[in-house]
Amino acid sequence: MTVEEKELQKRASKHMRRVKRWLRPLPRKANIHRYPILRIFANSARKRAYLWSFRVENAVPAIYAGCIITLLPLYGIQILLAFLFALLLRANLPICVGLQLFSNPITVWPIWFACYQVGRHALSVLGVEALPLRRHEVRIMLDNFAQGEWGTNLDRISTVFGVTSLGAIILGTFFGLLLSVTYRIVAARTVNSYQLIRERLHAHKLQKQKKQAEAASDNKA
């Protein structure tokens, strides 16, 4: 094996180790039973190969679905939704669930506020006016959420939920487009690298066999 071939193989191995490190905290066939919600569907999920495939046709739908779900004001059921959409779209489960990590108790409120602003501006383009979300309203909604009292603000909460969901779909589609393009580029480069390694190794094997055949022929002579 030449120095160049060794370098290519070393680069591919390094890339594979990096990918495995990224996937370690995500649901996989070996650890899906550890997830509180997904453990119910563990046996069924293991039988569906497309849930674990990182091919572009399985990864791209997972990216779009994951980006939209993580931004929706549905905190607490996002992993379950990610699993259901992975089944529906025949998409990669680790990617779809992994994107839900962006939405957590620290980031969820800034995310929802940004989604509301995007949804509000989108509606204004269509001629529909949505009231701005003020700080004291957010505080009231947080108190209602903590106490489970929604009756007095149900209409306003429904409006905020709808506008925020619209913004989440718009932003999720945008980020999904960016990530899917990036994934396609990285996937193509990875495939090309592995293909180059296989071609070099195959050529090296043929050359070695040719030399052995010539050596055997010389010995017979």
MODELLER restraints for C-alpha pairs under 7 A, 6 or more apart:
rsr = mdl.restraints
at = mdl.atoms
rsr.add(forms.Gaussian(group=physical.xy_distance, feature=features.Distance(at['CA:1:A'], at['CA:204:A']), mean=6.80, stdev=0.5))
rsr.add(forms.Gaussian(group=physical.xy_distance, feature=features.Distance(at['CA:5:A'], at['CA:197:A']), mean=6.63, stdev=0.5))
rsr.add(forms.Gaussian(group=physical.xy_distance, feature=features.Distance(at['CA:5:A'], at['CA:200:A']), mean=6.66, stdev=0.5))
rsr.add(forms.Gaussian(group=physical.xy_distance, feature=features.Distance(at['CA:8:A'], at['CA:197:A']), mean=6.33, stdev=0.5))
rsr.add(forms.Gaussian(group=physical.xy_distance, feature=features.Distance(at['CA:9:A'], at['CA:197:A']), mean=6.55, stdev=0.5))
rsr.add(forms.Gaussian(group=physical.xy_distance, feature=features.Distance(at['CA:26:A'], at['CA:94:A']), mean=5.55, stdev=0.5))
rsr.add(forms.Gaussian(group=physical.xy_distance, feature=features.Distance(at['CA:26:A'], at['CA:98:A']), mean=5.90, stdev=0.5))
rsr.add(forms.Gaussian(group=physical.xy_distance, feature=features.Distance(at['CA:27:A'], at['CA:94:A']), mean=5.37, stdev=0.5))
rsr.add(forms.Gaussian(group=physical.xy_distance, feature=features.Distance(at['CA:28:A'], at['CA:94:A']), mean=6.65, stdev=0.5))
rsr.add(forms.Gaussian(group=physical.xy_distance, feature=features.Distance(at['CA:29:A'], at['CA:46:A']), mean=5.80, stdev=0.5))
rsr.add(forms.Gaussian(group=physical.xy_distance, feature=features.Distance(at['CA:32:A'], at['CA:38:A']), mean=6.39, stdev=0.5))
rsr.add(forms.Gaussian(group=physical.xy_distance, feature=features.Distance(at['CA:32:A'], at['CA:39:A']), mean=6.02, stdev=0.5))
rsr.add(forms.Gaussian(group=physical.xy_distance, feature=features.Distance(at['CA:32:A'], at['CA:42:A']), mean=5.92, stdev=0.5))
rsr.add(forms.Gaussian(group=physical.xy_distance, feature=features.Distance(at['CA:33:A'], at['CA:39:A']), mean=4.04, stdev=0.5))
rsr.add(forms.Gaussian(group=physical.xy_distance, feature=features.Distance(at['CA:33:A'], at['CA:42:A']), mean=5.56, stdev=0.5))
rsr.add(forms.Gaussian(group=physical.xy_distance, feature=features.Distance(at['CA:37:A'], at['CA:80:A']), mean=6.65, stdev=0.5))
rsr.add(forms.Gaussian(group=physical.xy_distance, feature=features.Distance(at['CA:50:A'], at['CA:58:A']), mean=6.59, stdev=0.5))
rsr.add(forms.Gaussian(group=physical.xy_distance, feature=features.Distance(at['CA:50:A'], at['CA:90:A']), mean=5.92, stdev=0.5))
rsr.add(forms.Gaussian(group=physical.xy_distance, feature=features.Distance(at['CA:50:A'], at['CA:91:A']), mean=6.33, stdev=0.5))
rsr.add(forms.Gaussian(group=physical.xy_distance, feature=features.Distance(at['CA:50:A'], at['CA:92:A']), mean=6.35, stdev=0.5))
rsr.add(forms.Gaussian(group=physical.xy_distance, feature=features.Distance(at['CA:51:A'], at['CA:86:A']), mean=6.81, stdev=0.5))
rsr.add(forms.Gaussian(group=physical.xy_distance, feature=features.Distance(at['CA:51:A'], at['CA:90:A']), mean=6.61, stdev=0.5))
rsr.add(forms.Gaussian(group=physical.xy_distance, feature=features.Distance(at['CA:51:A'], at['CA:91:A']), mean=5.71, stdev=0.5))
rsr.add(forms.Gaussian(group=physical.xy_distance, feature=features.Distance(at['CA:51:A'], at['CA:92:A']), mean=4.42, stdev=0.5))
rsr.add(forms.Gaussian(group=physical.xy_distance, feature=features.Distance(at['CA:51:A'], at['CA:93:A']), mean=4.93, stdev=0.5))
rsr.add(forms.Gaussian(group=physical.xy_distance, feature=features.Distance(at['CA:52:A'], at['CA:92:A']), mean=5.48, stdev=0.5))
rsr.add(forms.Gaussian(group=physical.xy_distance, feature=features.Distance(at['CA:52:A'], at['CA:93:A']), mean=6.29, stdev=0.5))
rsr.add(forms.Gaussian(group=physical.xy_distance, feature=features.Distance(at['CA:53:A'], at['CA:92:A']), mean=5.86, stdev=0.5))
rsr.add(forms.Gaussian(group=physical.xy_distance, feature=features.Distance(at['CA:54:A'], at['CA:92:A']), mean=6.49, stdev=0.5))
rsr.add(forms.Gaussian(group=physical.xy_distance, feature=features.Distance(at['CA:56:A'], at['CA:184:A']), mean=6.74, stdev=0.5))
rsr.add(forms.Gaussian(group=physical.xy_distance, feature=features.Distance(at['CA:58:A'], at['CA:90:A']), mean=6.38, stdev=0.5))
rsr.add(forms.Gaussian(group=physical.xy_distance, feature=features.Distance(at['CA:58:A'], at['CA:91:A']), mean=4.41, stdev=0.5))
rsr.add(forms.Gaussian(group=physical.xy_distance, feature=features.Distance(at['CA:58:A'], at['CA:92:A']), mean=5.33, stdev=0.5))
rsr.add(forms.Gaussian(group=physical.xy_distance, feature=features.Distance(at['CA:59:A'], at['CA:91:A']), mean=6.02, stdev=0.5))
rsr.add(forms.Gaussian(group=physical.xy_distance, feature=features.Distance(at['CA:59:A'], at['CA:92:A']), mean=5.29, stdev=0.5))
rsr.add(forms.Gaussian(group=physical.xy_distance, feature=features.Distance(at['CA:60:A'], at['CA:180:A']), mean=5.55, stdev=0.5))
rsr.add(forms.Gaussian(group=physical.xy_distance, feature=features.Distance(at['CA:61:A'], at['CA:89:A']), mean=6.62, stdev=0.5))
rsr.add(forms.Gaussian(group=physical.xy_distance, feature=features.Distance(at['CA:61:A'], at['CA:91:A']), mean=5.67, stdev=0.5))
rsr.add(forms.Gaussian(group=physical.xy_distance, feature=features.Distance(at['CA:62:A'], at['CA:86:A']), mean=6.47, stdev=0.5))
rsr.add(forms.Gaussian(group=physical.xy_distance, feature=features.Distance(at['CA:62:A'], at['CA:91:A']), mean=4.97, stdev=0.5))
rsr.add(forms.Gaussian(group=physical.xy_distance, feature=features.Distance(at['CA:62:A'], at['CA:92:A']), mean=5.47, stdev=0.5))
rsr.add(forms.Gaussian(group=physical.xy_distance, feature=features.Distance(at['CA:62:A'], at['CA:95:A']), mean=6.00, stdev=0.5))
rsr.add(forms.Gaussian(group=physical.xy_distance, feature=features.Distance(at['CA:62:A'], at['CA:96:A']), mean=4.77, stdev=0.5))
rsr.add(forms.Gaussian(group=physical.xy_distance, feature=features.Distance(at['CA:63:A'], at['CA:95:A']), mean=6.52, stdev=0.5))
rsr.add(forms.Gaussian(group=physical.xy_distance, feature=features.Distance(at['CA:63:A'], at['CA:96:A']), mean=6.13, stdev=0.5))
rsr.add(forms.Gaussian(group=physical.xy_distance, feature=features.Distance(at['CA:63:A'], at['CA:176:A']), mean=5.66, stdev=0.5))
rsr.add(forms.Gaussian(group=physical.xy_distance, feature=features.Distance(at['CA:63:A'], at['CA:180:A']), mean=6.46, stdev=0.5))
rsr.add(forms.Gaussian(group=physical.xy_distance, feature=features.Distance(at['CA:64:A'], at['CA:172:A']), mean=6.88, stdev=0.5))
rsr.add(forms.Gaussian(group=physical.xy_distance, feature=features.Distance(at['CA:64:A'], at['CA:173:A']), mean=6.19, stdev=0.5))
rsr.add(forms.Gaussian(group=physical.xy_distance, feature=features.Distance(at['CA:64:A'], at['CA:176:A']), mean=4.49, stdev=0.5))
rsr.add(forms.Gaussian(group=physical.xy_distance, feature=features.Distance(at['CA:65:A'], at['CA:85:A']), mean=6.99, stdev=0.5))
rsr.add(forms.Gaussian(group=physical.xy_distance, feature=features.Distance(at['CA:65:A'], at['CA:96:A']), mean=6.64, stdev=0.5))
rsr.add(forms.Gaussian(group=physical.xy_distance, feature=features.Distance(at['CA:66:A'], at['CA:82:A']), mean=6.44, stdev=0.5))
rsr.add(forms.Gaussian(group=physical.xy_distance, feature=features.Distance(at['CA:66:A'], at['CA:96:A']), mean=4.42, stdev=0.5))
rsr.add(forms.Gaussian(group=physical.xy_distance, feature=features.Distance(at['CA:66:A'], at['CA:97:A']), mean=6.68, stdev=0.5))
rsr.add(forms.Gaussian(group=physical.xy_distance, feature=features.Distance(at['CA:66:A'], at['CA:99:A']), mean=5.41, stdev=0.5))
rsr.add(forms.Gaussian(group=physical.xy_distance, feature=features.Distance(at['CA:66:A'], at['CA:100:A']), mean=6.63, stdev=0.5))
rsr.add(forms.Gaussian(group=physical.xy_distance, feature=features.Distance(at['CA:67:A'], at['CA:99:A']), mean=6.34, stdev=0.5))
rsr.add(forms.Gaussian(group=physical.xy_distance, feature=features.Distance(at['CA:67:A'], at['CA:172:A']), mean=4.71, stdev=0.5))
rsr.add(forms.Gaussian(group=physical.xy_distance, feature=features.Distance(at['CA:67:A'], at['CA:175:A']), mean=6.65, stdev=0.5))
rsr.add(forms.Gaussian(group=physical.xy_distance, feature=features.Distance(at['CA:67:A'], at['CA:176:A']), mean=5.75, stdev=0.5))
rsr.add(forms.Gaussian(group=physical.xy_distance, feature=features.Distance(at['CA:68:A'], at['CA:168:A']), mean=6.03, stdev=0.5))
rsr.add(forms.Gaussian(group=physical.xy_distance, feature=features.Distance(at['CA:68:A'], at['CA:169:A']), mean=5.43, stdev=0.5))
rsr.add(forms.Gaussian(group=physical.xy_distance, feature=features.Distance(at['CA:68:A'], at['CA:172:A']), mean=4.06, stdev=0.5))
rsr.add(forms.Gaussian(group=physical.xy_distance, feature=features.Distance(at['CA:68:A'], at['CA:173:A']), mean=6.49, stdev=0.5))
rsr.add(forms.Gaussian(group=physical.xy_distance, feature=features.Distance(at['CA:69:A'], at['CA:78:A']), mean=6.35, stdev=0.5))
rsr.add(forms.Gaussian(group=physical.xy_distance, feature=features.Distance(at['CA:69:A'], at['CA:82:A']), mean=6.98, stdev=0.5))
rsr.add(forms.Gaussian(group=physical.xy_distance, feature=features.Distance(at['CA:70:A'], at['CA:78:A']), mean=6.61, stdev=0.5))
rsr.add(forms.Gaussian(group=physical.xy_distance, feature=features.Distance(at['CA:70:A'], at['CA:99:A']), mean=6.59, stdev=0.5))
rsr.add(forms.Gaussian(group=physical.xy_distance, feature=features.Distance(at['CA:70:A'], at['CA:100:A']), mean=4.85, stdev=0.5))
rsr.add(forms.Gaussian(group=physical.xy_distance, feature=features.Distance(at['CA:70:A'], at['CA:102:A']), mean=6.82, stdev=0.5))
rsr.add(forms.Gaussian(group=physical.xy_distance, feature=features.Distance(at['CA:70:A'], at['CA:103:A']), mean=5.72, stdev=0.5))
rsr.add(forms.Gaussian(group=physical.xy_distance, feature=features.Distance(at['CA:71:A'], at['CA:111:A']), mean=6.60, stdev=0.5))
rsr.add(forms.Gaussian(group=physical.xy_distance, feature=features.Distance(at['CA:71:A'], at['CA:112:A']), mean=6.91, stdev=0.5))
rsr.add(forms.Gaussian(group=physical.xy_distance, feature=features.Distance(at['CA:71:A'], at['CA:168:A']), mean=5.08, stdev=0.5))
rsr.add(forms.Gaussian(group=physical.xy_distance, feature=features.Distance(at['CA:71:A'], at['CA:172:A']), mean=6.67, stdev=0.5))
rsr.add(forms.Gaussian(group=physical.xy_distance, feature=features.Distance(at['CA:72:A'], at['CA:165:A']), mean=5.47, stdev=0.5))
rsr.add(forms.Gaussian(group=physical.xy_distance, feature=features.Distance(at['CA:72:A'], at['CA:168:A']), mean=5.36, stdev=0.5))
rsr.add(forms.Gaussian(group=physical.xy_distance, feature=features.Distance(at['CA:73:A'], at['CA:112:A']), mean=6.53, stdev=0.5))
rsr.add(forms.Gaussian(group=physical.xy_distance, feature=features.Distance(at['CA:73:A'], at['CA:161:A']), mean=6.85, stdev=0.5))
rsr.add(forms.Gaussian(group=physical.xy_distance, feature=features.Distance(at['CA:73:A'], at['CA:164:A']), mean=6.98, stdev=0.5))
rsr.add(forms.Gaussian(group=physical.xy_distance, feature=features.Distance(at['CA:73:A'], at['CA:165:A']), mean=6.57, stdev=0.5))
rsr.add(forms.Gaussian(group=physical.xy_distance, feature=features.Distance(at['CA:78:A'], at['CA:100:A']), mean=6.75, stdev=0.5))
rsr.add(forms.Gaussian(group=physical.xy_distance, feature=features.Distance(at['CA:79:A'], at['CA:97:A']), mean=5.83, stdev=0.5))
rsr.add(forms.Gaussian(group=physical.xy_distance, feature=features.Distance(at['CA:79:A'], at['CA:100:A']), mean=6.80, stdev=0.5))
rsr.add(forms.Gaussian(group=physical.xy_distance, feature=features.Distance(at['CA:82:A'], at['CA:96:A']), mean=5.67, stdev=0.5))
rsr.add(forms.Gaussian(group=physical.xy_distance, feature=features.Distance(at['CA:82:A'], at['CA:97:A']), mean=5.66, stdev=0.5))
rsr.add(forms.Gaussian(group=physical.xy_distance, feature=features.Distance(at['CA:83:A'], at['CA:93:A']), mean=6.48, stdev=0.5))
rsr.add(forms.Gaussian(group=physical.xy_distance, feature=features.Distance(at['CA:86:A'], at['CA:92:A']), mean=6.24, stdev=0.5))
rsr.add(forms.Gaussian(group=physical.xy_distance, feature=features.Distance(at['CA:86:A'], at['CA:93:A']), mean=5.73, stdev=0.5))
rsr.add(forms.Gaussian(group=physical.xy_distance, feature=features.Distance(at['CA:86:A'], at['CA:96:A']), mean=6.87, stdev=0.5))
rsr.add(forms.Gaussian(group=physical.xy_distance, feature=features.Distance(at['CA:112:A'], at['CA:164:A']), mean=6.34, stdev=0.5))
rsr.add(forms.Gaussian(group=physical.xy_distance, feature=features.Distance(at['CA:115:A'], at['CA:164:A']), mean=5.08, stdev=0.5))
rsr.add(forms.Gaussian(group=physical.xy_distance, feature=features.Distance(at['CA:115:A'], at['CA:167:A']), mean=4.30, stdev=0.5))
rsr.add(forms.Gaussian(group=physical.xy_distance, feature=features.Distance(at['CA:115:A'], at['CA:168:A']), mean=5.16, stdev=0.5))
rsr.add(forms.Gaussian(group=physical.xy_distance, feature=features.Distance(at['CA:116:A'], at['CA:163:A']), mean=5.62, stdev=0.5))
rsr.add(forms.Gaussian(group=physical.xy_distance, feature=features.Distance(at['CA:116:A'], at['CA:164:A']), mean=4.07, stdev=0.5))
rsr.add(forms.Gaussian(group=physical.xy_distance, feature=features.Distance(at['CA:116:A'], at['CA:167:A']), mean=5.71, stdev=0.5))
rsr.add(forms.Gaussian(group=physical.xy_distance, feature=features.Distance(at['CA:118:A'], at['CA:167:A']), mean=4.86, stdev=0.5))
rsr.add(forms.Gaussian(group=physical.xy_distance, feature=features.Distance(at['CA:119:A'], at['CA:163:A']), mean=5.05, stdev=0.5))
rsr.add(forms.Gaussian(group=physical.xy_distance, feature=features.Distance(at['CA:119:A'], at['CA:164:A']), mean=5.88, stdev=0.5))
rsr.add(forms.Gaussian(group=physical.xy_distance, feature=features.Distance(at['CA:119:A'], at['CA:166:A']), mean=5.14, stdev=0.5))
rsr.add(forms.Gaussian(group=physical.xy_distance, feature=features.Distance(at['CA:119:A'], at['CA:167:A']), mean=3.79, stdev=0.5))
rsr.add(forms.Gaussian(group=physical.xy_distance, feature=features.Distance(at['CA:120:A'], at['CA:130:A']), mean=5.69, stdev=0.5))
rsr.add(forms.Gaussian(group=physical.xy_distance, feature=features.Distance(at['CA:120:A'], at['CA:163:A']), mean=6.15, stdev=0.5))
rsr.add(forms.Gaussian(group=physical.xy_distance, feature=features.Distance(at['CA:123:A'], at['CA:129:A']), mean=6.52, stdev=0.5))
rsr.add(forms.Gaussian(group=physical.xy_distance, feature=features.Distance(at['CA:144:A'], at['CA:150:A']), mean=5.83, stdev=0.5))
